[in-house]
Amino acid sequence: MAGAATAARVRQVVEPAVATVGLLVEDVELARAGARTVVRVVVDVAEDDQGELDLDRIGDATRAVSDALDADDVVAGHYTLEVSSPGVSRPLTLRRHYRRALGRTVSLVLGDGTRLAGRLTEVVGDDEAGATVVVVPSSSPGKGRRPVDGPAVTVPLATVRSAHVEVDLSGVGPADDEDESGEA
């Protein structure tokens, strides 16, 4: 295909290729870097896939995307391909994002501006429009004390303005940086 590629056209070409390795296309972005085009493809696991999105799966997706782009010649000239996972900081926007975050600490901002943070314990409903999430808020009573869970709060997804997973590094310490011999 001669001329400028569009993200929509690239997505159309790469989605079937990514599906062959059991993954979904989350996003496609095209950017210019000098004379080259940078093609960024963000992939994720399907909702019913219990596996992790590890480097092997990213590598499989990268090869599939590269082959599909080369076969279709959708991006003219030389391009740089970047295939990645959504990362931990990605916003939760779809029901399947919440399902993948079950058991993790999330922060929600509701349509009325209310903020809610806590452990995501349940996603109820099979469709985006009627789905709800259950969040158990917790408060920290002070240093050295265990957090105290509050009552579960059920929130319709339709009322969530924004949401993301909170990164929890509380279990990470110096011992995690040591090898088996005890040396760092």
LINMOWO-V407868 format. One record per run of one state. SS is the DSSP state (H for helix, E for strand, L for the rest). FROM is the first residue (numbers start at 1). TO is the last residue. If there is no record, write none. Layout:
ss=SS from=FROM to=TO
ss=SS from=FROM to=TO
This chain:
ss=L from=1 to=6
ss=H from=7 to=19
ss=L from=20 to=22
ss=E from=23 to=33
ss=L from=34 to=35
ss=E from=36 to=45
ss=L from=46 to=54
ss=H from=55 to=72
ss=L from=73 to=78
ss=E from=79 to=85
ss=L from=86 to=90
ss=E from=91 to=91
ss=L from=92 to=94
ss=H from=95 to=100
ss=L from=101 to=104
ss=E from=105 to=110
ss=L from=111 to=114
ss=E from=115 to=124
ss=L from=125 to=131
ss=E from=132 to=139
ss=L from=140 to=147
ss=E from=148 to=156
ss=H from=157 to=159
ss=E from=160 to=165
ss=L from=166 to=173
ss=H from=174 to=177
ss=L from=178 to=184
